Amino acid sequence: MNQLTRRSATAAAAALMLGTGLLAAGTAQAQAAWPAKTITLVVAYPAGGDTDAMARTYAEKLGQRLGQAVVVDNRPGATGTLGAGYVAKAPADGYTLLFAPSTFAIAPLVLKGGVPMDVNKDFTPITQVGASPLLLLASTQSGLKDVKSLVAQVKGGKDIAYGSSGSGSPMHIVGEMFNKAAGIKMTHVPYKGIAPGLADLLGGHLPTVYATPGAAAGYLADKKVVPLAVTGQGRSPILPEVPSLVELGYKDVDVTAWWGLFGPKGVPAEVVKKIEATMQEVIKMPDVVAKLNTMAVTPEIADGAALGRTVANDHARFGKVIKEFGIQAD
């Protein structure tokens, strides 16, 4: 190699190194500058529900702390999979996020024909932001006071129905899990949302229903419904006087609803870390805690790795129940 060739090669190598360094620096600077524009928080359900209310509470506080607007975009349909699918296909830059309830992990399993997304592979779990048990409620007209009397009446031949927010919903799945654990068969009555189910419960047209504490909070406070049990591992701090089904001996009916933040697959680790750290601040704010309490949600934070494990566990565990009972969404 002559001197001129060696000089050219050296210059080319130096230019390549400089270019690579500038590219890396530019990428790092872009990530460090996040957020530089409005962030969209997708809610895959209609406005007005618990998930939407929580998302809007968090969006406001996140925006204040991040210095950029965080707007909620409602994209309902197909049991939440339309909005989730939209986020899965969005750029993985941290500007399009999904605020999802635990239905996220099971919705693809109950839809006929499935959906073109994988909850375990197509998303970046960022952080869990709340948890709540489900409630087994009875109407005051039913005469039911506890789970023991409910099981005894069904085993004695009485046809007692339970309502849910729809076929394939978490309430439907829990209802079938309890049927199996108790060795009984209560008739499932699906509704389009939990509000009409609660209305029939109040009117005495439905003896029992599974519902979220937030949806039933006002009726519980006014003693218009009878809480028979919660579905978590132990008693809820929000309803400490109500026993859990696990406590009552139905150990397989350990179900907790949760909410979490997700991004498309590949969101930079620095962005994930910043969102998680900011949410840890937000979730401790007194006014946020008070708002969650009105919805009977416990502020509960977990990092992305833990949230990912929760999604995988729910997907596998409830997938078996869905297959066993042939559960499908309407």
C-alpha positions in Angstrom: 0.0 0.0 0.0 1.5 3.4 -1.0 1.6 6.4 1.2 -1.3 8.1 -0.6 -3.5 5.0 -0.3 -2.7 4.7 3.4 -3.6 8.3 4.0 -6.9 7.8 2.2 -7.7 4.7 4.2 -6.9 6.5 7.5 -9.0 9.5 6.5 -11.9 7.2 5.6 -11.7 5.4 8.9 -11.6 8.6 10.8 -14.6 9.9 9.0 -16.5 6.7 9.7 -15.6 6.9 13.4 -16.7 10.5 13.5 -20.0 9.7 11.7 -20.7 6.8 14.0 -19.9 9.0 17.1 -22.2 11.8 15.8 -25.0 9.3 15.1 -24.7 7.8 18.6 -24.5 11.2 20.2 -27.6 12.3 18.2 -29.6 9.3 19.2 -28.6 9.7 22.9 -29.5 13.4 22.7 -32.9 12.6 21.1 -33.7 10.1 23.8 -32.5 12.5 26.5 -34.7 15.2 25.1 -37.8 13.1 25.4 -40.5 14.3 25.5 -40.2 17.0 22.8 -43.8 16.9 21.7 -47.3 15.9 22.7 -47.8 12.3 24.1 -50.9 10.4 23.1 -52.3 8.0 25.7 -54.7 5.6 24.0 -57.6 4.1 25.9 -59.2 1.2 24.1 -62.6 1.9 25.7 -65.3 4.6 25.5 -65.0 7.8 27.5 -66.7 7.8 30.9 -65.6 4.5 32.4 -63.2 3.7 35.2 -60.2 3.1 32.8 -60.9 6.4 31.0 -61.2 8.3 34.3 -57.9 6.9 35.6 -56.2 7.6 32.3 -57.3 11.2 32.3 -56.1 11.7 35.9 -52.7 10.3 35.1 -52.4 12.2 31.8 -52.9 15.5 33.5 -50.3 14.8 36.1 -47.8 13.3 33.7 -48.1 16.2 31.4 -47.4 18.7 34.3 -44.2 16.8 35.3 -42.9 16.0 31.8 -43.5 19.5 30.5 -45.5 18.3 27.5 -49.2 17.8 26.9 -50.5 14.2 27.4 -53.8 13.7 25.6 -56.2 10.8 25.9 -57.4 9.2 22.7 -60.4 6.9 23.1 -60.3 4.0 20.5 -62.9 1.5 21.6 -63.9 -1.7 19.9 -63.4 -5.4 19.8 -63.0 -5.8 23.6 -60.1 -3.3 23.7 -58.1 -4.9 20.9 -58.6 -2.2 18.3 -56.9 0.4 20.5 -54.2 -2.0 21.6 -53.5 -3.0 18.0 -53.2 0.6 17.0 -50.5 1.2 19.6 -48.7 -2.0 18.7 -48.2 -0.6 15.1 -47.2 2.9 16.3 -43.6 4.2 16.2 -41.7 2.9 19.2 -40.6 6.4 20.2 -42.6 6.9 23.5 -45.1 9.3 22.0 -47.9 6.7 21.6 -48.8 4.8 24.7 -51.6 2.4 25.8 -53.4 2.8 29.1 -55.0 -0.7 29.6 -56.8 -2.7 32.2 -56.1 -6.3 32.9 -58.6 -7.2 30.1 -55.6 -6.5 27.8 -54.1 -9.9 28.7 -57.1 -12.0 27.9 -59.1 -10.1 25.2 -57.3 -11.7 22.3 -58.2 -15.1 23.7 -62.0 -14.6 23.7 -62.5 -13.0 20.3 -63.6 -15.4 17.5 -60.8 -15.9 15.1 -58.3 -14.1 17.4 -56.5 -10.8 16.6 -53.3 -10.0 14.8 -51.3 -9.1 17.8 -49.4 -10.9 20.6 -49.7 -9.3 24.1 -46.5 -10.9 25.1 -44.3 -9.9 22.1 -45.7 -6.8 20.4 -45.6 -4.4 23.4 -43.2 -2.8 25.8 -44.6 -3.1 29.4 -43.7 0.1 31.2 -45.4 0.2 34.6 -48.4 -1.0 36.5 -50.4 1.9 38.0 -53.2 0.5 40.1 -55.0 -2.7 41.2 -58.5 -3.7 42.4 -60.4 -6.9 43.2 -63.7 -7.8 41.6 -66.8 -8.0 43.8 -69.5 -10.6 44.0 -72.6 -8.7 44.9 -76.2 -9.7 45.7 -79.4 -7.8 45.5 -81.1 -6.8 48.8 -84.3 -8.5 47.5 -82.5 -11.9 47.0 -82.1 -12.5 50.7 -78.5 -13.6 50.2 -76.2 -12.5 53.0 -73.0 -14.6 52.4 -71.3 -17.0 50.0 -72.2 -20.0 52.2 -75.9 -19.4 51.8 -75.5 -18.8 48.0 -73.7 -22.1 47.5 -76.2 -24.0 49.7 -79.2 -22.7 47.8 -77.7 -23.5 44.4 -76.7 -27.0 45.6 -80.2 -27.3 46.9 -81.6 -26.9 43.4 -82.3 -23.2 43.3 -81.5 -21.5 39.9 -79.5 -18.4 40.8 -78.0 -16.3 38.0 -75.0 -14.0 38.0 -74.5 -11.0 35.8 -71.4 -9.8 34.1 -70.3 -7.0 31.8 -70.4 -9.3 28.8 -69.5 -12.7 27.5 -65.7 -13.1 27.7 -65.3 -10.4 30.2 -63.2 -10.9 33.4 -66.5 -11.0 35.4 -67.7 -13.9 33.2 -64.4 -15.7 33.6 -64.4 -15.3 37.4 -68.0 -16.5 37.5 -67.1 -19.7 35.8 -64.0 -20.1 38.0 -66.2 -19.8 41.1 -68.7 -22.3 39.6 -66.0 -24.8 39.2 -64.4 -24.2 42.6 -67.7 -24.4 44.4 -69.0 -27.4 42.5 -72.1 -25.5 41.4 -73.7 -24.1 38.2 -75.0 -20.6 38.3 -76.5 -19.2 35.1 -74.5 -16.5 33.4 -76.4 -13.4 32.2 -74.2 -11.2 30.0 -74.8 -7.4 29.8 -73.4 -4.8 27.5 -71.4 -3.2 30.3 -71.8 -3.5 34.0 -74.1 -0.5 34.5 -77.3 -2.3 33.1 -76.4 -5.4 35.2 -76.2 -3.3 38.4 -79.5 -1.6 37.4 -81.2 -5.0 37.2 -79.5 -6.0 40.5 -80.9 -2.9 42.2 -84.4 -3.6 40.7 -84.4 -7.2 42.0 -84.4 -8.6 38.5 -81.0 -10.2 39.0 -79.9 -12.0 42.2 -76.1 -11.6 41.9 -73.5 -9.8 39.8 -69.7 -9.6 39.5 -68.6 -6.0 39.3 -65.7 -3.6 39.8 -65.7 -1.8 43.2 -65.6 1.5 41.4 -68.8 0.8 39.4 -70.6 -0.3 42.6 -69.1 2.3 45.0 -72.1 4.5 45.3 -74.5 1.6 45.8 -72.2 0.1 48.4 -72.1 3.4 50.3 -75.9 3.6 50.3 -76.2 -0.1 51.2 -78.3 -0.7 48.1 -76.4 -3.9 47.3 -75.0 -6.7 49.5 -71.2 -7.4 49.1 -70.7 -11.2 49.4 -67.0 -11.5 48.6 -64.0 -10.0 46.8 -61.8 -12.0 44.4 -58.3 -11.1 45.5 -55.8 -13.1 47.6 -56.9 -11.3 50.7 -59.3 -8.6 51.8 -59.2 -5.3 50.1 -58.1 -2.3 52.1 -61.0 -0.5 50.5 -63.5 -3.0 51.7 -61.8 -4.6 54.8 -65.1 -6.1 56.1 -65.7 -8.2 53.0 -64.1 -11.6 52.9 -62.2 -12.9 49.9 -63.2 -16.0 48.1 -59.7 -17.4 48.8 -60.3 -16.8 52.5 -63.6 -18.7 52.2 -61.8 -21.7 50.8 -62.0 -21.1 47.1 -58.3 -20.8 46.6 -58.4 -20.9 42.8 -60.6 -17.8 42.5 -57.7 -15.4 43.2 -58.2 -12.7 40.6 -57.1 -9.1 40.8 -57.9 -6.4 38.2 -54.9 -4.1 37.3 -54.1 -1.2 35.1 -50.8 -0.5 33.3 -49.0 1.5 30.7 -47.6 -0.1 27.6 -45.8 1.1 24.5 -45.1 -0.5 21.1 -42.3 -3.1 21.1 -38.9 -1.4 21.2 -39.5 1.8 23.2 -36.0 3.0 24.3 -35.0 1.9 27.8 -34.3 5.5 28.8 -37.8 6.6 27.8 -39.3 3.6 29.7 -37.3 4.5 32.8 -38.4 8.2 32.7 -42.1 7.3 32.4 -41.8 4.8 35.2 -40.0 7.2 37.5 -42.5 10.0 36.8 -45.4 7.7 37.5 -43.9 6.7 40.8 -44.1 10.4 41.7 -47.6 10.9 40.3 -49.2 7.9 42.0 -48.2 9.2 45.5 -49.8 12.6 45.1 -52.6 13.1 47.6 -55.2 14.2 45.1 -54.4 11.3 42.8 -54.7 8.8 45.7 -58.0 10.5 46.6 -59.3 10.1 43.1 -58.3 6.5 42.9 -60.1 5.9 46.3 -63.3 7.1 44.8 -63.0 4.4 42.2 -62.0 1.8 44.8 -58.6 1.4 43.1 -55.5 0.8 45.2 -52.4 2.8 44.0 -50.0 0.0 43.2 -46.9 0.5 41.1 -44.7 -2.2 39.5 -41.9 -1.9 37.0 -42.1 -3.0 33.4 -40.5 -6.4 34.0 -43.1 -7.2 36.7 -45.9 -6.0 34.5 -44.7 -8.2 31.7 -44.7 -11.2 34.0 -48.3 -10.4 35.1 -49.5 -10.2 31.5 -47.8 -13.5 30.7 -49.2 -15.2 33.8 -52.8 -13.9 33.2 -52.7 -14.8 29.5 -51.6 -18.4 30.3 -53.8 -18.9 33.4 -57.0 -17.5 32.1 -56.4 -19.0 28.7 -56.9 -22.4 30.2 -60.2 -21.3 31.8 -61.4 -19.8 28.5 -60.6 -23.0 26.7 -62.1 -25.2 29.3 -65.5 -23.4 29.4 -65.5 -22.4 25.7 -65.8 -18.7 26.7 -66.1 -16.2 23.8 -66.9 -12.5 23.5 -70.3 -11.4 22.1 
